[in-house]
Amino acid sequence: MSGEKQQKMEELAALCRQCDSCGLCLGRHNVVFGVGDPDAEVMFIGEGPGEQEDLRGEPFVGKAGILLDKYLAAIDLDRHKNIYIANIVKCRPPQNRDPEDKEQDTCLPWLRKQFAVIRPKIIVCLGRIAAARIIKPDIRITREHGKLFRKGGVIMMPVLHPAALLRNPRDKAPALEDFLRLQELIKNECEHTYGPD
């Protein structure tokens, strides 16, 4: 792990913890900045933290996060070793509601700063809200999950949100197919070796 990138991320996280630019700061326990390797070539982006994430200060640690970790493990990825995970908004929206556009607008500069440090080759958008914000506003996640898009030299893939898979278990198999496609994409596009130690 690059010491310089790690230091930049720690400095950004410290600044983000002081943010009070929108009303979401009023109800937070923790700013959920992100987790993972700042040298990662693959970055996962969700919409925002839920209750467990807010309490623990780490993205995707509730039931949906446990499921996400299983999908990651199936393709030799690990949130602490070879990817980076962040959200569009860094504070929990009340009752886990969707983050409002103005909240996303206010928080997006933090994500851009993370992106500028990491400089990933591949971005995976977890769910409709992240995909609509990052890839294209009119995305149809149920039809376009697993498809590849290219923006600014970065390959982007929308996938179904793990929370949606918990609500609709029949979608777990297609979601696994998307992750297997991601595995092939990583092998073809990334320089680092992604696999078991």
MIDOSE-1310 file (N, C-alpha, C; in nm, 2 decimals, decimal comma, always signed):
residues 197
msge	+0,08/-0,12/+0,00/+0,00/+0,00/+0,00/+0,09/+0,12/+0,00; +0,06/+0,22/-0,09/+0,13/+0,34/-0,10/+0,11/+0,42/+0,03; +0,22/+0,46/+0,10/+0,21/+0,54/+0,22/+0,16/+0,68/+0,19; +0,19/+0,73/+0,07/+0,14/+0,87/+0,04/-0,01/+0,87/+0,01
kqqk	-0,06/+0,77/-0,06/-0,20/+0,76/-0,08/-0,28/+0,73/+0,05; -0,22/+0,65/+0,14/-0,29/+0,62/+0,26/-0,29/+0,75/+0,35; -0,19/+0,82/+0,35/-0,18/+0,95/+0,43/-0,29/+1,05/+0,37; -0,30/+1,06/+0,24/-0,40/+1,15/+0,18/-0,54/+1,11/+0,22
meel	-0,56/+0,97/+0,22/-0,70/+0,93/+0,25/-0,73/+0,96/+0,40; -0,63/+0,94/+0,49/-0,65/+0,97/+0,63/-0,68/+1,11/+0,65; -0,61/+1,20/+0,58/-0,63/+1,34/+0,59/-0,77/+1,38/+0,54; -0,81/+1,32/+0,43/-0,94/+1,35/+0,37/-1,05/+1,30/+0,47
aalc	-1,03/+1,18/+0,53/-1,13/+1,13/+0,62/-1,14/+1,22/+0,74; -1,03/+1,27/+0,79/-1,03/+1,36/+0,91/-1,11/+1,49/+0,87; -1,09/+1,54/+0,76/-1,16/+1,66/+0,71/-1,31/+1,63/+0,70; -1,34/+1,52/+0,64/-1,48/+1,48/+0,62/-1,56/+1,46/+0,75
rqcd	-1,49/+1,41/+0,85/-1,56/+1,40/+0,98/-1,60/+1,53/+1,04; -1,54/+1,64/+1,00/-1,58/+1,77/+1,05/-1,69/+1,83/+0,97; -1,73/+1,77/+0,86/-1,83/+1,83/+0,76/-1,97/+1,85/+0,83; -2,02/+1,97/+0,81/-2,16/+2,00/+0,85/-2,23/+2,07/+0,74
scgl	-2,20/+2,04/+0,62/-2,26/+2,11/+0,50/-2,40/+2,08/+0,47; -2,46/+1,97/+0,53/-2,60/+1,94/+0,50/-2,66/+1,89/+0,63; -2,79/+1,87/+0,63/-2,86/+1,83/+0,75/-2,83/+1,69/+0,80; -2,77/+1,61/+0,71/-2,75/+1,47/+0,75/-2,65/+1,46/+0,87
clgr	-2,57/+1,56/+0,89/-2,47/+1,56/+1,00/-2,54/+1,56/+1,13; -2,66/+1,62/+1,14/-2,73/+1,63/+1,27/-2,77/+1,50/+1,33; -2,79/+1,40/+1,25/-2,83/+1,27/+1,31/-2,73/+1,16/+1,31; -2,61/+1,19/+1,26/-2,51/+1,09/+1,25/-2,44/+1,05/+1,38
hnvv	-2,40/+0,92/+1,39/-2,31/+0,88/+1,49/-2,17/+0,89/+1,44; -2,15/+0,85/+1,32/-2,02/+0,85/+1,25/-2,03/+0,89/+1,11; -1,92/+0,96/+1,06/-1,91/+0,98/+0,92/-1,86/+0,84/+0,86; -1,92/+0,79/+0,76/-1,88/+0,67/+0,70/-1,80/+0,70/+0,57
fgvg	-1,67/+0,72/+0,58/-1,59/+0,78/+0,47/-1,56/+0,67/+0,37; -1,51/+0,56/+0,41/-1,48/+0,45/+0,31/-1,38/+0,35/+0,38; -1,36/+0,24/+0,31/-1,27/+0,14/+0,36/-1,20/+0,07/+0,25; -1,08/+0,03/+0,27/-1,01/-0,05/+0,17/-0,87/+0,00/+0,14
dpda	-0,82/-0,05/+0,03/-0,68/-0,02/-0,02/-0,69/+0,10/-0,11; -0,62/+0,22/-0,08/-0,62/+0,33/-0,16/-0,55/+0,31/-0,29; -0,47/+0,20/-0,30/-0,40/+0,16/-0,43/-0,49/+0,07/-0,51; -0,61/+0,04/-0,47/-0,70/-0,05/-0,55/-0,72/+0,00/-0,69
evmf	-0,73/-0,09/-0,78/-0,77/-0,06/-0,91/-0,92/-0,08/-0,94; -0,99/-0,13/-0,83/-1,14/-0,15/-0,84/-1,20/-0,08/-0,72; -1,30/+0,01/-0,75/-1,37/+0,08/-0,64/-1,52/+0,05/-0,65; -1,58/+0,02/-0,54/-1,72/+0,00/-0,53/-1,78/+0,12/-0,46
igeg	-1,90/+0,17/-0,52/-1,97/+0,29/-0,47/-2,11/+0,25/-0,44; -2,16/+0,28/-0,32/-2,30/+0,26/-0,28/-2,36/+0,40/-0,27; -2,48/+0,40/-0,22/-2,56/+0,53/-0,21/-2,53/+0,60/-0,08; -2,53/+0,53/+0,03/-2,51/+0,59/+0,16/-2,52/+0,49/+0,27
pgeq	-2,47/+0,53/+0,39/-2,47/+0,43/+0,50/-2,61/+0,41/+0,56; -2,63/+0,29/+0,62/-2,75/+0,25/+0,69/-2,72/+0,26/+0,84; -2,80/+0,20/+0,92/-2,79/+0,21/+1,06/-2,66/+0,14/+1,11; -2,63/+0,02/+1,07/-2,51/-0,04/+1,12/-2,38/+0,03/+1,08
edlr	-2,39/+0,08/+0,95/-2,27/+0,15/+0,90/-2,25/+0,28/+0,98; -2,36/+0,35/+1,01/-2,35/+0,47/+1,09/-2,29/+0,44/+1,23; -2,33/+0,33/+1,29/-2,29/+0,30/+1,42/-2,14/+0,26/+1,42; -2,10/+0,19/+1,32/-1,96/+0,13/+1,31/-1,86/+0,22/+1,23
gepf	-1,91/+0,31/+1,15/-1,83/+0,40/+1,08/-1,76/+0,33/+0,96; -1,82/+0,22/+0,91/-1,76/+0,15/+0,79/-1,88/+0,12/+0,69; -1,86/+0,13/+0,56/-1,96/+0,10/+0,47/-1,99/-0,05/+0,46; -2,12/-0,08/+0,43/-2,16/-0,22/+0,41/-2,12/-0,32/+0,51
vgka	-2,16/-0,30/+0,64/-2,13/-0,39/+0,74/-2,26/-0,46/+0,80; -2,37/-0,42/+0,76/-2,50/-0,48/+0,80/-2,52/-0,61/+0,72; -2,65/-0,65/+0,72/-2,68/-0,78/+0,64/-2,65/-0,77/+0,50; -2,67/-0,65/+0,44/-2,63/-0,63/+0,30/-2,48/-0,64/+0,28
gill	-2,41/-0,59/+0,37/-2,26/-0,60/+0,37/-2,21/-0,74/+0,38; -2,27/-0,82/+0,46/-2,23/-0,96/+0,48/-2,25/-1,03/+0,35; -2,36/-1,00/+0,28/-2,39/-1,06/+0,15/-2,29/-1,01/+0,05; -2,26/-0,88/+0,05/-2,16/-0,83/-0,05/-2,03/-0,90/-0,03
dkyl	-1,99/-0,92/+0,10/-1,86/-0,98/+0,13/-1,85/-1,12/+0,07; -1,97/-1,19/+0,07/-1,97/-1,33/+0,01/-1,95/-1,32/-0,14; -2,01/-1,23/-0,21/-1,99/-1,21/-0,35/-1,85/-1,17/-0,38; -1,79/-1,08/-0,30/-1,65/-1,04/-0,32/-1,56/-1,16/-0,30
aaid	-1,58/-1,24/-0,20/-1,50/-1,36/-0,17/-1,50/-1,46/-0,28; -1,62/-1,47/-0,35/-1,64/-1,56/-0,46/-1,55/-1,53/-0,58; -1,51/-1,40/-0,59/-1,42/-1,37/-0,70/-1,29/-1,31/-0,65; -1,25/-1,36/-0,53/-1,11/-1,33/-0,48/-1,09/-1,18/-0,45
ldrh	-1,20/-1,11/-0,41/-1,18/-0,97/-0,37/-1,21/-0,96/-0,22; -1,14/-0,86/-0,16/-1,15/-0,84/-0,01/-1,15/-0,69/+0,02; -1,25/-0,64/+0,10/-1,26/-0,50/+0,13/-1,13/-0,45/+0,20; -1,05/-0,53/+0,26/-0,94/-0,48/+0,33/-0,81/-0,50/+0,25
kniy	-0,81/-0,57/+0,14/-0,69/-0,61/+0,07/-0,67/-0,55/-0,07; -0,78/-0,56/-0,15/-0,76/-0,52/-0,29/-0,87/-0,44/-0,36; -0,96/-0,39/-0,28/-1,06/-0,30/-0,34/-1,08/-0,18/-0,24; -1,16/-0,08/-0,29/-1,19/+0,03/-0,20/-1,35/+0,04/-0,21
iani	-1,41/+0,06/-0,10/-1,56/+0,08/-0,09/-1,59/+0,21/-0,03; -1,68/+0,29/-0,10/-1,73/+0,42/-0,05/-1,87/+0,44/-0,08; -1,93/+0,54/-0,04/-2,07/+0,58/-0,07/-2,07/+0,72/-0,13; -2,18/+0,75/-0,19/-2,20/+0,89/-0,24/-2,22/+0,98/-0,13
vkcr	-2,31/+0,95/-0,03/-2,32/+1,04/+0,09/-2,25/+0,96/+0,20; -2,19/+1,04/+0,29/-2,11/+0,98/+0,40/-2,18/+0,97/+0,53; -2,30/+1,03/+0,54/-2,38/+1,02/+0,66/-2,51/+0,96/+0,64; -2,56/+0,89/+0,74/-2,69/+0,81/+0,72/-2,81/+0,90/+0,70
ppqn	-2,88/+0,88/+0,59/-3,01/+0,95/+0,58/-3,11/+0,89/+0,68; -3,20/+0,97/+0,74/-3,29/+0,92/+0,84/-3,38/+0,81/+0,79; -3,39/+0,71/+0,88/-3,47/+0,59/+0,85/-3,42/+0,52/+0,72; -3,30/+0,54/+0,69/-3,24/+0,47/+0,57/-3,31/+0,51/+0,44
rdpe	-3,37/+0,63/+0,44/-3,43/+0,67/+0,31/-3,32/+0,70/+0,21; -3,37/+0,71/+0,08/-3,27/+0,74/-0,03/-3,22/+0,88/+0,00; -3,09/+0,90/-0,03/-3,03/+1,04/-0,01/-3,09/+1,13/-0,12; -3,13/+1,25/-0,07/-3,19/+1,35/-0,16/-3,08/+1,40/-0,26
dkeq	-3,13/+1,46/-0,37/-3,03/+1,51/-0,47/-2,94/+1,62/-0,41; -3,00/+1,71/-0,33/-2,92/+1,81/-0,27/-2,81/+1,76/-0,17; -2,85/+1,65/-0,10/-2,75/+1,58/-0,01/-2,64/+1,52/-0,09; -2,68/+1,45/-0,20/-2,58/+1,40/-0,29/-2,49/+1,50/-0,35
dtcl	-2,55/+1,62/-0,39/-2,47/+1,73/-0,45/-2,37/+1,78/-0,35; -2,41/+1,79/-0,23/-2,32/+1,85/-0,12/-2,21/+1,75/-0,09; -2,24/+1,62/-0,09/-2,14/+1,52/-0,05/-2,05/+1,47/-0,17; -2,09/+1,49/-0,29/-2,02/+1,44/-0,40/-1,87/+1,48/-0,41
pwlr	-1,84/+1,60/-0,37/-1,70/+1,64/-0,37/-1,60/+1,55/-0,29; -1,66/+1,49/-0,18/-1,57/+1,40/-0,10/-1,54/+1,28/-0,18; -1,64/+1,23/-0,26/-1,62/+1,11/-0,34/-1,53/+1,14/-0,45; -1,54/+1,26/-0,51/-1,44/+1,30/-0,62/-1,30/+1,30/-0,57
kqfa	-1,28/+1,35/-0,44/-1,15/+1,35/-0,38/-1,10/+1,21/-0,36; -1,18/+1,12/-0,31/-1,14/+0,98/-0,30/-1,10/+0,92/-0,43; -1,18/+0,95/-0,53/-1,15/+0,90/-0,67/-1,02/+0,95/-0,72; -0,99/+1,08/-0,69/-0,87/+1,14/-0,74/-0,74/+1,08/-0,67
virp	-0,76/+1,03/-0,55/-0,65/+0,97/-0,48/-0,63/+0,82/-0,53; -0,74/+0,75/-0,54/-0,73/+0,61/-0,58/-0,71/+0,59/-0,73; -0,77/+0,67/-0,81/-0,76/+0,66/-0,96/-0,79/+0,51/-1,00; -0,91/+0,46/-0,97/-0,94/+0,32/-1,01/-0,95/+0,31/-1,16
kiiv	-0,93/+0,18/-1,21/-0,96/+0,15/-1,35/-1,10/+0,11/-1,37; -1,16/+0,05/-1,26/-1,30/+0,00/-1,27/-1,38/+0,05/-1,15; -1,50/+0,10/-1,18/-1,59/+0,14/-1,07/-1,71/+0,05/-1,08; -1,75/-0,01/-0,97/-1,88/-0,09/-0,96/-1,98/-0,01/-0,88
clgr	-2,09/+0,03/-0,94/-2,19/+0,10/-0,87/-2,29/+0,00/-0,81; -2,31/+0,01/-0,68/-2,40/-0,08/-0,61/-2,54/-0,02/-0,60; -2,62/-0,07/-0,69/-2,76/-0,02/-0,68/-2,79/+0,10/-0,78; -2,92/+0,12/-0,79/-2,98/+0,22/-0,88/-2,93/+0,36/-0,85
iaaa	-2,93/+0,40/-0,72/-2,90/+0,54/-0,69/-2,76/+0,57/-0,73; -2,67/+0,49/-0,69/-2,52/+0,51/-0,72/-2,50/+0,51/-0,87; -2,57/+0,41/-0,94/-2,55/+0,40/-1,08/-2,61/+0,52/-1,16; -2,72/+0,57/-1,11/-2,78/+0,69/-1,17/-2,70/+0,81/-1,15
riik	-2,63/+0,82/-1,04/-2,55/+0,94/-1,01/-2,41/+0,93/-1,08; -2,36/+0,81/-1,09/-2,22/+0,80/-1,14/-2,22/+0,76/-1,29; -2,31/+0,68/-1,34/-2,30/+0,63/-1,47/-2,39/+0,71/-1,57; -2,52/+0,71/-1,54/-2,62/+0,79/-1,62/-2,75/+0,80/-1,55
pdir	-2,81/+0,92/-1,55/-2,93/+0,94/-1,47/-3,05/+0,85/-1,50; -3,06/+0,81/-1,63/-3,18/+0,73/-1,67/-3,15/+0,58/-1,67; -3,05/+0,53/-1,59/-3,02/+0,39/-1,59/-3,14/+0,31/-1,54; -3,15/+0,19/-1,60/-3,26/+0,10/-1,56/-3,18/-0,02/-1,49
itre	-3,16/-0,02/-1,36/-3,08/-0,12/-1,30/-3,12/-0,26/-1,32; -3,25/-0,28/-1,32/-3,30/-0,42/-1,34/-3,27/-0,47/-1,48; -3,25/-0,38/-1,58/-3,22/-0,43/-1,71/-3,07/-0,41/-1,75; -3,01/-0,32/-1,69/-2,87/-0,28/-1,73/-2,76/-0,33/-1,63
hgkl	-2,80/-0,40/-1,52/-2,70/-0,45/-1,43/-2,61/-0,54/-1,51; -2,48/-0,53/-1,47/-2,38/-0,62/-1,54/-2,33/-0,57/-1,67; -2,39/-0,46/-1,73/-2,34/-0,40/-1,85/-2,22/-0,31/-1,82; -2,14/-0,29/-1,92/-2,02/-0,21/-1,91/-2,04/-0,07/-1,97
frkg	-1,99/+0,03/-1,90/-2,00/+0,17/-1,95/-1,85/+0,22/-1,94; -1,82/+0,31/-2,02/-1,68/+0,38/-2,01/-1,70/+0,53/-2,01; -1,65/+0,59/-1,90/-1,65/+0,73/-1,89/-1,51/+0,78/-1,84; -1,46/+0,87/-1,92/-1,33/+0,93/-1,88/-1,22/+0,83/-1,86
gvim	-1,22/+0,72/-1,95/-1,12/+0,62/-1,94/-1,14/+0,52/-1,83; -1,25/+0,53/-1,76/-1,28/+0,43/-1,65/-1,39/+0,34/-1,69; -1,38/+0,22/-1,66/-1,49/+0,12/-1,69/-1,58/+0,12/-1,57; -1,71/+0,13/-1,60/-1,81/+0,13/-1,49/-1,91/+0,02/-1,51
mpvl	-1,95/-0,05/-1,40/-2,05/-0,15/-1,41/-2,15/-0,13/-1,30; -2,28/-0,12/-1,33/-2,38/-0,12/-1,23/-2,42/-0,27/-1,19; -2,44/-0,29/-1,06/-2,48/-0,42/-1,02/-2,60/-0,40/-0,92; -2,68/-0,50/-0,90/-2,79/-0,49/-0,81/-2,74/-0,47/-0,66
hpaa	-2,81/-0,38/-0,59/-2,77/-0,36/-0,45/-2,79/-0,48/-0,37; -2,69/-0,51/-0,28/-2,71/-0,63/-0,19/-2,84/-0,63/-0,11; -2,88/-0,51/-0,07/-3,01/-0,50/+0,01/-3,13/-0,55/-0,08; -3,12/-0,51/-0,21/-3,23/-0,56/-0,30/-3,22/-0,71/-0,32
llrn	-3,10/-0,77/-0,31/-3,09/-0,91/-0,33/-3,15/-0,98/-0,20; -3,14/-0,92/-0,09/-3,20/-0,98/+0,03/-3,35/-0,97/+0,02; -3,41/-0,87/-0,04/-3,55/-0,86/-0,06/-3,60/-0,95/-0,17; -3,52/-0,97/-0,27/-3,56/-1,05/-0,39/-3,45/-1,16/-0,41
prdk	-3,46/-1,27/-0,34/-3,35/-1,37/-0,35/-3,34/-1,43/-0,49; -3,44/-1,43/-0,57/-3,44/-1,48/-0,70/-3,33/-1,41/-0,79; -3,30/-1,29/-0,75/-3,20/-1,21/-0,82/-3,05/-1,24/-0,78; -3,03/-1,33/-0,69/-2,90/-1,36/-0,64/-2,81/-1,43/-0,75
apal	-2,88/-1,52/-0,82/-2,80/-1,59/-0,93/-2,76/-1,49/-1,04; -2,84/-1,40/-1,09/-2,80/-1,31/-1,19/-2,69/-1,21/-1,13; -2,70/-1,18/-1,01/-2,60/-1,09/-0,94/-2,47/-1,16/-0,94; -2,47/-1,29/-0,91/-2,34/-1,37/-0,91/-2,28/-1,37/-1,05
edfl	-2,36/-1,38/-1,15/-2,31/-1,38/-1,29/-2,24/-1,24/-1,32; -2,30/-1,13/-1,27/-2,24/-1,00/-1,28/-2,10/-1,00/-1,22; -2,09/-1,06/-1,10/-1,96/-1,06/-1,03/-1,86/-1,14/-1,10; -1,91/-1,25/-1,16/-1,81/-1,34/-1,23/-1,76/-1,26/-1,36
rlqe	-1,85/-1,19/-1,42/-1,81/-1,10/-1,53/-1,71/-1,00/-1,48; -1,73/-0,94/-1,37/-1,64/-0,85/-1,31/-1,50/-0,91/-1,29; -1,50/-1,03/-1,24/-1,37/-1,11/-1,22/-1,30/-1,12/-1,35; -1,36/-1,15/-1,46/-1,30/-1,16/-1,59/-1,25/-1,02/-1,64
likn	-1,33/-0,92/-1,61/-1,29/-0,78/-1,65/-1,16/-0,74/-1,57; -1,16/-0,77/-1,44/-1,04/-0,74/-1,36/-0,92/-0,81/-1,42; -0,93/-0,93/-1,45/-0,82/-1,01/-1,51/-0,76/-0,94/-1,64; -0,85/-0,89/-1,72/-0,82/-0,83/-1,84/-0,77/-0,69/-1,84
eceh	-0,82/-0,61/-1,73/-0,79/-0,47/-1,73/-0,69/-0,42/-1,62; -0,67/-0,51/-1,52/-0,59/-0,46/-1,41/-0,46/-0,52/-1,40; -0,36/-0,45/-1,35/-0,22/-0,49/-1,35/-0,19/-0,58/-1,23; -0,25/-0,55/-1,12/-0,23/-0,62/-0,99/-0,29/-0,76/-1,00
tygp	-0,23/-0,85/-0,93/-0,29/-0,99/-0,93/-0,40/-0,99/-0,82; -0,52/-1,03/-0,87/-0,63/-1,04/-0,78/-0,66/-1,19/-0,76; -0,63/-1,24/-0,65/-0,65/-1,39/-0,62/-0,61/-1,42/-0,48; -0,63/-1,55/-0,45/-0,59/-1,59/-0,31/-0,45/-1,57/-0,29
d	-0,41/-1,54/-0,16/-0,27/-1,52/-0,12/-0,20/-1,66/-0,13
